Each structure stands twice: as structure tokens, then as C-alpha cells.
């Protein structure tokens, strides 16, 4: 059955175009993610500044996710995504010009990252909200598999491309890949044929209440609430881990930049394995235990990396990164399919925004906390703290309703923001 569904998705011209643009954009994003910490170090800002730059990239998630989710529910998403791509291209191109003229400083880089991060918030929420309009509910799992597979491949191709380019070009020049990726993504969106449906009017949730409807939807859901609590708490520690894993290899373990690039490339095979294994296991195991298993495997990977030292450091780093990638990718695949399947279309944008505030919003906090811990306790102690926190947060999923979800996805949930109001009022508003 899965094979036939996947074939039907691939026969869809718009989905193929959408997938192609997203795949290229993911590779470009991984190139810049690899290069930015090295650019900061090259500017002489120090390792603590890496954490603050990472926080600046993610800080807009806290401030803009809720209004962006409301905008995604009230507007057509595709034009918003195109505008976001154009702005991100322009800012990245400006960075390249400043760096080529030797005018790039840390504060300019910080400002650019804030602008790009703000556009990324709007783009990502619209991206998640527009997928159900491209494919049917029956094909969501296959479409998610394709998109997650390309995202995982990007974790291999991005660092590989960055490592290759750094060997021939100045570090800042590799940002060209990011600029090209934004341009390609915008072009593919322009050429989609399928009309995006008009947004559904929300007469029952206006003003500030309307903006908070996604948060109420998540909080009242027996599925989404524990998933939100898990990811938001896990990402506090993942923010530390992701920010300093490359710096840890170079400064604590003594790896060269080339060695670190090779470790990242080999270790990131885990993301691709996680998507493939997650898709295969989803047809054979219950969704709940699969989510819990992915959370545990990724935490064990963080633990192995934090303990890497001496001659076993290289194999431990690779094994830890593979395990981390397998767990994260498998978990992302199952949780995204689950979210898109049970969330009503009327509040999908605001649910995506609410989850982004709770989930990704904890990453900049983790990045800033990592900067403080690194400055006071050192890199290794900081990584051990991140790993211990990752293991502890697994319990949030294990002892929740999510762990009991079977192979069959739950049905679409009611709109809790409306259902919790007085029945007569809700009925009157729905008939208006």
C-alpha cells in the first residue's frame, strides 16, 4: 500500500516541483549552518559568541511564531513563502558583498541572522500549513517521508559541500550556496500550478483570542500537549548540543576543520537512516512506542558524544552522531504525520505557530545557556549537562498518552477553541 501511495505522490507534478525546491533549500541551509560557527571564530569573536549567534537565529521563533501562525491561517501561504525567500536571498547576498569587501563584522552578521531568522519563521509555518493543500490526507505520510528523506540527505550533502568549498574558497564565500537555495525555492513556488485554497474564515476566533487558538488547541489535545512538552524540554538541551558539537570537536578533541567535516558527514548518515527506518518501522510497530524509542536513541547519542575522549573519540563521535540522527529523524517523521493528521485545517497554521513557540523557542534559550555554561564550566561539562538533560526528558513521552497510540492514526480532533465555549454561542457562530 505504501508503495502505491508513494508512486501516486511522485506522479503529482506540483509535489515533485515543491519537493525539488525544498531539497535544494535544505542543502543550502545545511551549508550555512556548518559555516556560520567557523565564520564567527574567524572574526575573532570567540566560542561564546557562537552561542549568541545561534540564539539570534532562533530568537524570532519566540516572538513571531504566534502572529505568523495566525497570518498563515488568514492568508494564502504560497505568496508569503515567496516573499520570505526573496528577503532571505537579498540579506544573504548583502552579507556576501560585505565579506568580499572585508567590511563584515560580528554585529552585522548578528543583524543579518536576525532578519533571516524572522523570515524563516514565516516560511516554515506556511510550509507546514501548505502541505495538506498539495496532497490528500491519505498521502501525507508518503509526502512527509519524501520531504524528511531530502532533509536528511541535506545533512550529508550540506557539510560535504561546505567542506569541499572551504578547501578552495574563503569560509564566508560558501554562503553563496544559501543564496542560490533561497532563489531556487522561490522560483519553484512561483511555478506551482495547483491553486491554493482560499483561507477559511474564522468568525469564532477573532483578535487576540484568534491568535491564541492554536495554543488552546495544543493544550487541550491529549496527543499534541505531551509532544509539545517533550520537544520543548528536549530542545532546551538540544540547543546546547547543536550549537557546540562542532566547536567541541575542534577545540576540545583537537580535530581539524577537515576532520570535523568528515565526522559530520559520516555521522549525519543517521538522519537518512532514521527516515528510512522510521518509515519501515511505522508499518510494523505502533506509533507511540516508536516515538518513545526515537527519543531514547537520540539522547543516548548525545551521551556518547559528551563522553568522547582519547583514542576512542573519533568512533564515539561518529556513533553518537549516527544514533542522534536516527532518533531525531524517526521522531520528526512520526510526529509531523501525526500532527497533520489530527489537526483541523481551520487552525493548522496557528497550531504550527504555537508548537514552534514551545518547541523551537527553547533552542535559543539553550544556545544562550550553552554560552554561559561554556564560559564558566568549559565545553566538556556543558556537553555532559546537555546529554543528561536529553535523557531525563524522554520520560515526558514514555509516561504520556502518546506512548499508547497504535498503528492507526487517531481521527481529526475537534476545534477545542470553539468546542469549549457555550454550545449555543458556538453553534450560532458556526452558522454565521
Secondary structure, DSSP 8 states (H G I E B T S, - for coil): -HHHHHHHHHT-HHHHHHHHHHHHHHHHHHHHHHHHHHHHHHTT--HHHHHHHHHHHHHHHHHHHHHHHHHHHHS-HHHHHHHHHHHHHHHHHHHHHHHHTT---HHHHHHHHHHHHHHHHHHHHHHHHHHHHHS-GGGHHHHHHHHHHHHHHHHHHHHHHHHHHHTTS-GGGGGHHHHHHHHHHHHHHHT--S--------TTS-HHHHHTHHHHHHHH-TTHHHHHHHHHHHHHHHHHHHHHHHHIIIIIS---HHHHHHHHHHHTHHHHHHHHHHHHHHTTS-HHHHHHHHHHHHHHHHHHHHT--GGGHHHHHHHHHHHHHHHHHHHHHHHHHHHHHHS-GGGHHHHHHHHHHHHTHHHHHHHHHHHHHHHHH-HHHHHHHHHHHHHHHHHHHHTSGGGG--SS-------HHHHTS-HHHHHHHHH-
